[in-house]
Amino acid sequence: MIKQGDIVEIYSHSHWGGLIKTSKIGVVVKRTYLAYDNRSTCWDVLVGESVVNMKEDNLRKLYRECEQ
């Protein structure tokens, strides 16, 4: 489950449906849309100096050892 303040890795979808690692990392700012299915929930993510709106399906939370 992703929440505000989490550091996330950003992925994109390929044309055949798989995920491609983009090597971008961002910080979750806020939830902009709450969907019934978690994968469709939208978040504002700070990437570099800009805020991008992304679906949760494209985000993977980076865990620290103490959080696991």
Secondary structure by P-SEA (a helix, b strand, c coil): cccccbbbbbbbbccccccccccbbbbbccccccccccccbbbbbbcccbbbbbccccbbbbbccccc
